[in-house]
Amino acid sequence: MKWLCVVALLWAGTASAVEPCAKALRVQKDGSFILDGVQYSKPDALAAKLAAYRKKGCEIHLVAGKDVGFEAVGSAVAAMQKAGILKVGYLTEPRR
């Protein structure tokens, strides 16, 4: 079973009415990120790609394993906020 929690980030912009989509952003243990099969090591490069998805109206689902540090997840959230992403989903698998 997986859980999804959607969180709205504060941003001083307005959402546009475009076709919605969803993309998974995977945070790796080494602090890198994978989005659409492409690995990003720098949050600024990730933010540029995320900004393109924002323009398409995409929702981003943040995926990180339990061994991924908070700092890496925080960097991903900061990149999303910098890109203007208004809605972020956190995907997790609860412990059994």
C-alpha positions, -999 to 999 in steps of 0.1 A, spaced: 0 0 0 13 35 -8 2 68 6 1 101 -13 0 134 5 -4 166 -16 10 198 -2 6 233 -16 37 254 -16 33 292 -10 41 311 -42 33 347 -52 20 336 -86 -12 323 -101 -19 290 -116 -28 289 -152 -56 267 -167 -36 241 -187 -39 204 -192 -28 186 -159 -1 160 -158 19 142 -131 57 135 -129 76 115 -103 107 132 -89 129 106 -72 154 118 -46 184 95 -44 205 86 -13 235 105 -27 215 137 -30 209 136 -67 175 137 -83 159 117 -112 131 132 -132 118 115 -164 148 92 -164 173 120 -163 197 124 -133 203 159 -119 230 166 -94 224 203 -90 191 217 -76 193 247 -100 194 225 -131 164 206 -116 145 238 -110 149 248 -146 134 215 -158 106 217 -132 98 252 -144 91 238 -178 67 213 -162 50 240 -142 42 258 -175 25 226 -186 5 224 -154 22 193 -140 19 180 -105 51 167 -90 51 136 -69 82 135 -46 95 100 -40 123 92 -15 132 61 4 137 59 41 175 60 37 174 94 19 184 123 42 161 152 50 186 177 34 183 160 0 145 160 3 146 197 14 167 205 -16 141 189 -39 113 209 -23 133 241 -25 139 235 -63 102 229 -68 94 261 -50 120 280 -70 104 266 -102 70 279 -91 54 245 -85 22 251 -66 13 215 -58 36 187 -45 27 152 -37 48 131 -13 48 94 -20 57 69 7 52 33 16 41 28 53 60 4 75 43 -30 79 
